[in-house]
């Protein structure tokens, strides 16, 4: 009730000030954003730091808002779009209309349109003929549905700003020549399109490096290895390699782990250090056990490993859990399997398991 009262008082003050002084641009801007665009009052006040409106541009702002609302954009969409790109309100309808017509005419409609434009409103500032059309046409050839195009676009706005024939096309042609399937390339496009947008020389270097490591394009981890290696510099990868060696691993063991589970080296050195410390000092796992299970280096200690280890210890102390499986196996099973076989199965005998797993009970034994 207090918040509502304060909000009402502020809105009343805004209205009074805008009526009292035609030159109060801040009040006029706040009033417009709240009443016409659905902004929360606090966000509207904050937005005035980025732009102001006055009687001269009010009509244009209103026409842009009405145009977007006529295409189904709601207040939440408008608020998100204007916060991301305030210059949207300065657009001329003659520029907005053909772009919106292009998206709608190509089947990007409803929630797909609202989600895309509200996530990347500045796509509307791109040239229709020079960027939007060629980008869409190229993406449609590679990804066979608008759902996939928008999903990839949300991961990388560059798909609508770059000349895709300069980097994307040569990289795709190179990967196909190297033996990757079109389906695998589509998967990479959906997961991390930035890798396909980097300079072709970098892509060639990444692929050749992976082949020198002993990974081949037909190997299942190859695609993930491109994502990991392509996301870091050569010096960063080498630094992680040296760090792992300082923890007692040989270079051959690090490369073996990377080739099996590329994402084991995707996290920062700080996280790698924390995970190795927990496994060796808290769980007393030997280096050989960690090397044999590189997937462990991918998991979060706080969200996955520590809760499961706590539950495992309790069940082990009560002799409730079958000991034919090592702790490393229980750490790797799916969340659904673990909940069913380690939590739900023993809730009657050990009712504190749920609290323990959620972190609200610190008992370890």
BELUR-V769395 format. One line per field, one symbol per residue. ss: DSSP state (~ for helix, > for strand, _ for the rest). psi: psi as a letter, one per 30 degrees, with the letter a starting at -180 (. if undefined). A space follows every 10 residues. Layout:
BEGIN
ss: ???
psi: ???
END
This chain:
BEGIN
ss: _~~~~~~~~~ ~~~~~~~~~~ ____~~~~~~ ~~~~~~~___ ~~~~~~~___ _______~~~ ~~~~~~~~~~ ____~~~~~~ ~~~~_~~~~~ __~~~~~~~~ ~~~~~____~ ~~~~~~~~~_ ~~~~~__~~~ ~~~~~~~~~~ ~~___~~~~~ ~~~~~_~~~~ _______~~~ ~~~~~~~~__ _~~~~~~~~~ ~~~~~~~__~ ~~~~~~~~~~ ~~~_______ _~~~~~~~~~ ___~~~~~~~ ~~~~~~____ ~~~~~~~~~~ _~~~~___~~ ~~~~~~~~~~ ~~____~~~~ ~~_~~~~~__ ~~~~~~~~~~ ~~~~~~~___ ______~~~~ ~~__~~~~~~ ~~~~~~____ __~~~~~~__ _____
psi: eeeeeeeeee eeeeeeeeee jfgieeeeee eeeeeffgkk eeeeeeffff lllafegeee eeeeeeeeef ggkleeeeee eeeeiffeff kkefeeeeee eeeefggjlb eeeeeeefei ffffflkeef eeeeeeeeee eekgleeeee eeeffjfffg fljffeeeee eeeeeeeffk leeeeeeeee eifeefflke eeeeeeeeee effgklffke feeeeeeeef flleeeeeee eeeeefggkl eeeeeeeefe ieffgfllee eeeeeeeeee eefhkleeee efifffffkk eefeeeeeee eeeeeefghf kkgfkleeef fflleeeeee ffdefgeeei ffeeeeefgf kgkf.
END
